[in-house]
Amino acid sequence: MKTFQDEVKCREFMSKSAEDIKSEEEKREEVLAQLTVEQLAGMKLRREIKDTLPGKNGNFVREFIGDPDEVKRGGDREYWVYKRPISKFSGDSPPDKEITVIFRRSFVEKVDYKKP
């Protein structure tokens, strides 16, 4: 508190720092807690995504599941990572942790996922 003369600014700075420190898992759990029953029921099934996307292009993927949260590139492949909940195994299961769509030469080669 000695470095900050204004207590309001100090508390504001400390609260922002606490938000930055949160891990990916904590942030994900907060998002899951905010999902409504309708949003959970409207999620696509993992099998549907894995069967539909291979061989499709980026525009189709964007229309089907939305924009990726992160894009990585390596060699001749491009990886679109979806960290937000967009799919689940079955109607009553929790959402997948992460979906990765792997492109090779602008077409989907494979879809990977991380189980909840």
N, C-alpha and C positions, 0 to 999 in steps of 0.2 A: 504493500500500500504506500510505501514511502516514495516509490517512483511515480506513482500516479497521485496527483493532488486531488483529483475529482473522483469520488467514490463511485459515481454512476458510470463513468467511463471505464473504471476498473472492473466493475461487475459485468458490464456489457462485454468487455474484452475476454474475461474469464469464461462467460457462458458460450461465446463463439468458439473459444479454444476447446471447451468440453465437447462441443458438437463435432469438431474436426477430429478429435481423438477416437470417436466411436468406430468400432470395427465394421467391416462389411456385413458380418453376421448380425450385429445389433441393428444396423440400418435395415437389413432385410426383414428382420422380425418385426420392426415397427411398421413396415409397409404391409406385411401379412396381417398384422393386427387391425389395420384400417380397411382391409378388404371386406366388402359386404357379401352376403349370401348370393346375391344376384351376380356379382362379379366372379365369384368362385364357380358358380354354375355355368357362366358364359365362357370359361376358359376352354381352349382347344385341347383335345386329347393328344398325348405324346405320339401315339401310334398314327394318328391322322397327319401330324406334322412330318413324321419320318417317312410316311408313304407318299405324301403329296409333293414335297419339296425337291427331292433328287431330280436333276436334269433341268430344273427351272432356272430362270435368270434373276438378277437382283431386283428388278422392278416387280416381278411376281411375288418375291419374298416380302418386299416392303408392303405390298397390298395385303398379303396373307397374314403376316404377324407383326408388321410395323417396323419402324426404324430401329436399328441396333443401338444398344447402350454403349458399345465399344467396338471399334474396328481394328483388327491387327492384320499385318501383312508379313508373309514369310515365304521366300522363294517364289513359286508361281501360284501360291495359294493366298486366299484372303479369308479371314475368320471374322464372322459377325457374331458378337457375344451379346446375348440377351440375359441380363441379370435380374430384371424385374420378372415377376411371376406372369408367365404367358401360357403355360401348359401344365397338365397333370396327367398321371397315369390312368386314373379312372374317375368316375363321377364323385366318389366320396374320399379320394385321396388328397393329401396336401399338394400344393404346387411344387414343380421342380425348382431346384436351386438355380440352375443355369442351363440355357440352351445355346449351343454353338453351331452355327451354320457354316460349313466349310465350302468355299468356292474354289474351283480350279478352272482357269480360263473363262471366267465370267458365268459359269454354270455351277449349280449346287452339286457337289460331289458326295457329301455326307452330312448327316445331322447328328451331333453328339449331345448328350445331356448329363446332368448331375442329379442324382436322385435326392429327394428331400431328406 
